[in-house]
Amino acid sequence: MSKQWADSTDGSFKRQVSSFQEVISPSHPIYKPAKNRYWLYVSLACPWAHRTLITRALKGLTAVIGVSVVHWHLDSEGWRFLTADQATRERADKDASYYEPAGGITTATLDYSNPQAKVANNSARMFVDSTFDPNEQFERLSQLYLKTDPNYRARYTVPVLWDTQTQTIVSNESAQIIRTLNSGVFDEFADPGTEPIELVPKNLEREIDEINAWVYDNINNGVYKAGFAEKADIYEKEVANVFEHLDKAEKILKDRHEALVEKHGKNNITDILDDYFLAGNQLTEADVRLYPTIARFDPVYVQHFKCNLTTIRDGYPYISLWLRNLYWGNDAFRLTTDFNHIKLHYTRSHTRLNPLGITPLGPRPDILQL
């Protein structure tokens, strides 16, 4: 997510195809499963990177695959890390909780909406604005790409799944990364006490793939096609398409909810919410892939990408309930959702959309209570 504008001459937004798409497998000639060998480089603002953090947490891999978080401000040279002094590196090596708070999920804590905070785009608060790169001590994400391929000339995007042994990028395709993390190749190393979860069960795989396909093109990527459109007619077409497919998601969740009310009774709210998901009656990859966009919708996409026909909280009661259920009911979703990074990144990095760099304070709260 490091390109702001269209790659085409017709004013439409075209997303780059990921260049690195290897998998990790016992049968792979290079990338074999191991604990503490692989590392994720992410932005807490980026929805594509967010899905990998959620999957990593759900699968109990927070002590298996490390994470570095880039600064929320995307400048003309791309994503950057903060640099750490030797004492910080040594402390992080000795104390994992220092490097990765919240049980291995890196989050920021500053309430940027406080007028006294005066957050600058070059702010350098370690573990709040960014972390450092403990593997290569790089200052820029681009250096990982160029170390892997000195001839690389495309954009430097997150997420990146890095192999510390070969010092190469395994994959920069989020959909593939989450399938790899879910595949079971790391299960033997998972955090003790991790509740087994299969995000793509065989009996739901076709349904999950079908949902993923239209959600990706029309909602996940749809908000970008609307927000980065450079002609009014293209914007109007794309924003209408986003809401058409939000209507489709709302219908699926409405039908799910009505069926669960009939099954459990309308007063058994806990039982209803325990089964309230997009595909089947269990948490799946379809939920993981839709959630990052919906979580960002009211705080960012409504105003910043002009997706303002309505909000999720006001116009989509069943999507809103689904969102709140995931956020408040599951730490893997709540603790990986950092609204400070999300709001600051979009409003400070996309200077053509928001030239004054003013970050709106609302909505409040970011996610309604359940």
Secondary structure, DSSP 8 states (H G I E B T S, - for coil): ----S-SSSSS-------S-B----TTSSS----TTSEEEEE-SS-HHHHHHHHHHHHTT-TTTSEEEE--S--BTTB-B-----HHHHHHHHH-HHHHSHHHH-------TTSTTT---TT---BTTTB---TTT--SBTHHHHHHH-TT--S---S-EEEETTTTEEEE--HHHHHHHHHTTTTGGGS-TT-----SS-GGGHHHHHHHHHHHIIIIITHHHHHHT--SHHHHHHHHHHHHHHHHHHHHHHHHHHHHHHHHH-TT-HHHHHHT--SSTTS--HHHHHHHHHHHHIIIIIHHHS---S--HHHH-HHHHHHHHHHHHH-HHHHTT--HHHHHHHHHHH-TTTSTT------SSSSS---
